[in-house]
Amino acid sequence: MAIFFILCLLTVASVIADMAGGAIGKLLVGLIVLVVASLKAMYVMMYFMHLKFEGAWKWVLLAPTVILALAVPAALAPDIAFKYYDPQNPQQKAFREQQALEKAAHADAHPAAAAPAAEAPAAEKH
């Protein structure tokens, strides 16, 4: 029953942090909620999954998982960081071409939008 009350208190702490979000900042709220969620997950794993009562072998199973969880983002980071936001990538080139076509189509469809800017100096002469 103590775990239930601890989980309830952690939930209340998470809700209070979320409600006070404007006063303390989004980054701090995110950090608080993440820490509270991690604590709740730890309590659930330790007690309801009976990991607290297991031997030290659970760490042997956990170590490769942590290594792989850290290795996957590290292995993918160069592809994401150095290729996706490259100005020469096809997605951005196609996006810029589409924007140029839409801008040209808008100028063709609405010539009056460009005309007042050209006629403005003439109106000042009167």
Backbone hydrogen bonds in HBPLUS format (Angstrom, degrees):
<---DONOR---> <-ACCEPTOR-->    atom                        ^
c    i                          cat <-CA-CA->   ^        H-A-AA   ^      H-
h    n   atom  resd res      DA  || num        DHA   H-A  angle D-A-AA Bond
n    s   type  num  typ     dist DA aas  dist angle  dist       angle   num
A0005-PHE N   A0001-MET O   3.23 MM   4  6.60 157.6  2.28 148.6 153.1     1
A0006-ILE N   A0002-ALA O   2.95 MM   4  6.21 151.7  2.03 146.7 155.4     2
A0007-LEU N   A0003-ILE O   2.86 MM   4  6.08 159.9  1.90 153.2 158.1     3
A0008-CYS N   A0004-PHE O   2.93 MM   4  6.19 151.4  2.01 144.4 152.9     4
A0009-LEU N   A0005-PHE O   2.91 MM   4  6.09 160.5  1.95 147.2 151.9     5
A0010-LEU N   A0006-ILE O   2.95 MM   4  6.17 155.9  2.01 147.2 154.0     6
A0011-THR N   A0007-LEU O   2.97 MM   4  6.15 148.6  2.07 141.7 150.2     7
A0012-VAL N   A0008-CYS O   2.94 MM   4  6.24 158.0  1.99 150.0 155.9     8
A0013-ALA N   A0009-LEU O   2.89 MM   4  6.15 156.2  1.95 146.4 153.2     9
A0014-SER N   A0010-LEU O   2.98 MM   4  6.19 149.8  2.08 141.6 149.4    10
A0015-VAL N   A0011-THR O   2.96 MM   4  6.26 157.0  2.01 151.2 157.0    11
A0016-ILE N   A0012-VAL O   2.89 MM   4  6.10 164.3  1.91 155.2 159.4    12
A0017-ALA N   A0013-ALA O   3.00 MM   4  6.14 159.3  2.05 144.0 149.8    13
A0018-ASP N   A0014-SER O   3.01 MM   4  6.22 150.9  2.10 141.7 149.9    14
A0019-MET N   A0015-VAL O   2.88 MM   4  6.14 154.0  1.94 151.0 158.0    15
A0020-ALA N   A0016-ILE O   3.01 MM   4  6.17 147.2  2.12 147.0 155.2    16
A0021-GLY N   A0018-ASP O   3.24 MM   3  5.04 154.0  2.31 105.2 106.5    17
A0023-ALA N   A0020-ALA O   3.11 MM   3  5.62 128.6  2.39 111.4 124.0    18
A0024-ILE N   A0020-ALA O   3.26 MM   4  6.49 151.1  2.35 156.7 165.1    19
A0025-GLY N   A0021-GLY O   2.95 MM   4  5.60 133.9  2.16 148.5 155.6    20
A0029-VAL N   A0025-GLY O   3.06 MM   4  6.28 157.0  2.11 148.5 155.6    21
A0030-GLY N   A0026-LYS O   2.87 MM   4  6.05 163.1  1.90 150.4 155.1    22
A0031-LEU N   A0027-LEU O   2.95 MM   4  6.19 154.4  2.02 145.0 152.2    23
A0032-ILE N   A0028-LEU O   2.89 MM   4  6.10 163.4  1.91 151.1 155.3    24
A0033-VAL N   A0029-VAL O   2.88 MM   4  6.04 173.0  1.88 158.4 160.4    25
A0034-LEU N   A0030-GLY O   2.93 MM   4  5.98 154.3  2.00 142.6 150.1    26
A0035-VAL N   A0031-LEU O   2.96 MM   4  6.16 159.2  2.01 149.6 154.8    27
A0036-VAL N   A0032-ILE O   2.91 MM   4  6.13 164.6  1.94 154.5 159.0    28
A0037-ALA N   A0033-VAL O   2.87 MM   4  6.00 158.9  1.91 145.9 152.1    29
A0038-SER N   A0034-LEU O   2.94 MM   4  6.10 150.1  2.03 142.1 150.5    30
A0039-LEU N   A0035-VAL O   2.94 MM   4  6.22 156.1  2.00 149.6 155.8    31
A0040-LYS N   A0036-VAL O   2.93 MM   4  6.20 158.8  1.98 149.8 155.8    32
A0041-ALA N   A0037-ALA O   2.93 MM   4  6.11 157.4  1.98 144.9 151.2    33
A0042-MET N   A0038-SER O   2.89 MM   4  6.10 151.4  1.97 144.9 153.1    34
A0043-TYR N   A0039-LEU O   2.97 MM   4  6.28 161.5  2.00 152.3 156.1    35
A0044-VAL N   A0040-LYS O   2.98 MM   4  6.24 161.7  2.02 150.9 156.0    36
A0045-MET N   A0041-ALA O   2.88 MM   4  6.05 164.7  1.90 150.3 154.8    37
A0046-MET N   A0042-MET O   2.85 MM   4  5.95 169.4  1.86 155.0 158.5    38
A0047-TYR N   A0043-TYR O   3.04 MM   4  5.99 165.6  2.07 147.7 151.6    39
A0048-PHE N   A0044-VAL O   2.93 MM   4  5.23 129.9  2.19 127.9 142.6    40
A0052-LYS N   A0046-MET O   2.96 MM   6  4.73 160.5  2.00 134.6 129.7    41
A0050-HIS N   A0047-TYR O   3.33 MM   3  4.90 154.2  2.40  91.0  98.1    42
A0054-GLU N   A0051-LEU O   3.27 MM   3  5.11 161.7  2.31  98.8 104.3    43
A0059-TRP N   A0056-ALA O   3.15 MM   3  5.86 151.5  2.24 117.8 123.7    44
A0060-VAL N   A0057-TRP O   2.97 MM   3  5.14 131.3  2.21 101.5 114.9    45
A0061-LEU N   A0057-TRP O   3.32 MM   4  6.78 145.7  2.44 147.2 155.9    46
A0062-LEU N   A0058-LYS O   2.96 MM   4  6.16 140.9  2.12 137.6 149.3    47
A0063-ALA N   A0059-TRP O   3.00 MM   4  5.95 153.0  2.08 144.5 148.5    48
A0066-VAL N   A0062-LEU O   3.01 MM   4  6.29 157.9  2.06 158.9 165.0    49
A0067-ILE N   A0063-ALA O   3.02 MM   4  6.25 162.0  2.05 153.3 158.6    50
A0068-LEU N   A0064-PRO O   2.92 MM   4  6.10 162.1  1.96 147.8 152.1    51
A0069-ALA N   A0065-THR O   2.86 MM   4  6.02 155.0  1.92 146.4 154.2    52
A0070-LEU N   A0066-VAL O   3.03 MM   4  6.22 144.3  2.16 145.9 153.9    53
A0071-ALA N   A0067-ILE O   2.88 MM   4  5.99 142.7  2.02 141.7 153.3    54
A0072-VAL N   A0068-LEU O   3.06 MM   4  6.07 159.2  2.10 154.0 154.8    55
A0075-ALA N   A0071-ALA O   2.80 MM   4  5.91 148.0  1.90 149.0 157.3    56
A0076-LEU N   A0072-VAL O   3.02 MM   4  6.22 147.7  2.12 149.5 158.3    57
A0077-ALA N   A0073-PRO O   2.86 MM   4  5.78 133.2  2.08 145.2 155.5    58
A0080-ILE N   A0076-LEU O   3.10 MM   4  6.35 161.4  2.13 158.7 164.6    59
A0081-ALA N   A0077-ALA O   2.77 MM   4  5.74 171.5  1.77 161.0 163.9    60
A0082-PHE N   A0078-PRO O   2.95 MM   4  5.56 158.2  2.00 137.6 144.2    61
A0083-LYS N   A0079-ASP O   3.25 MM   4  5.45 139.1  2.43 124.7 131.6    62
A0086-ASP N   A0083-LYS O   3.32 MM   3  5.24 165.0  2.34 105.6 108.0    63
A0089-ASN N   A0086-ASP O   3.07 MM   3  5.58 169.9  2.08 123.3 124.3    64
A0093-LYS N   A0089-ASN O   3.18 MM   4  6.38 159.2  2.22 153.2 159.6    65
A0094-ALA N   A0090-PRO O   2.93 MM   4  6.01 164.5  1.96 148.4 152.3    66
A0095-PHE N   A0091-GLN O   2.97 MM   4  6.14 150.9  2.05 141.8 150.5    67
A0096-ARG N   A0092-GLN O   2.91 MM   4  6.12 159.9  1.95 148.6 152.9    68
A0097-GLU N   A0093-LYS O   3.01 MM   4  6.25 157.7  2.06 148.3 154.6    69
A0098-GLN N   A0094-ALA O   2.93 MM   4  6.11 157.0  1.98 146.5 152.7    70
A0099-GLN N   A0095-PHE O   2.97 MM   4  6.21 155.1  2.03 147.8 154.4    71
A0100-ALA N   A0096-ARG O   3.00 MM   4  6.22 155.3  2.06 145.8 152.3    72
A0101-LEU N   A0097-GLU O   2.98 MM   4  6.23 156.8  2.03 149.2 155.2    73
A0102-GLU N   A0098-GLN O   2.95 MM   4  6.17 160.6  1.99 149.2 154.5    74
A0103-LYS N   A0099-GLN O   2.92 MM   4  6.08 154.1  1.99 146.4 153.6    75
A0104-ALA N   A0100-ALA O   2.96 MM   4  6.14 157.3  2.01 146.5 152.5    76
A0105-ALA N   A0101-LEU O   2.86 MM   4  6.05 157.5  1.91 148.9 155.4    77
A0106-HIS N   A0102-GLU O   2.91 MM   4  6.03 151.0  2.00 142.2 150.0    78
A0107-ALA N   A0103-LYS O   2.98 MM   4  6.20 153.4  2.06 143.9 150.9    79
A0108-ASP N   A0104-ALA O   2.97 MM   4  6.20 152.0  2.05 146.4 153.7    80
A0109-ALA N   A0105-ALA O   2.97 MM   4  6.07 152.3  2.05 143.5 151.0    81
A0110-HIS N   A0106-HIS O   2.97 MM   4  5.98 140.2  2.13 142.1 151.8    82
A0113-ALA N   A0110-HIS O   3.22 MM   3  5.70 148.1  2.33 109.2 117.1    83
A0114-ALA N   A0111-PRO O   3.21 MM   3  5.54 135.9  2.41 103.5 113.8    84
A0115-ALA N   A0111-PRO O   3.15 MM   4  6.37 143.7  2.29 143.7 154.4    85
A0118-ALA N   A0115-ALA O   2.90 MM   3  5.21 125.9  2.19 108.7 123.1    86
A0119-GLU N   A0115-ALA O   2.97 MM   4  6.20 149.0  2.07 155.6 165.6    87
A0120-ALA N   A0116-PRO O   3.04 MM   4  5.83 123.1  2.38 139.7 149.5    88
A0122-ALA N   A0119-GLU O   3.09 MM   3  5.33 120.5  2.46 104.1 118.8    89
A0123-ALA N   A0119-GLU O   3.15 MM   4  6.45 149.5  2.25 154.3 163.2    90
A0124-GLU N   A0121-PRO O   3.26 MM   3  5.24 135.0  2.47  94.6 106.4    91
A0125-LYS N   A0122-ALA O   3.26 MM   3  5.46 144.6  2.39 101.6 110.8    92
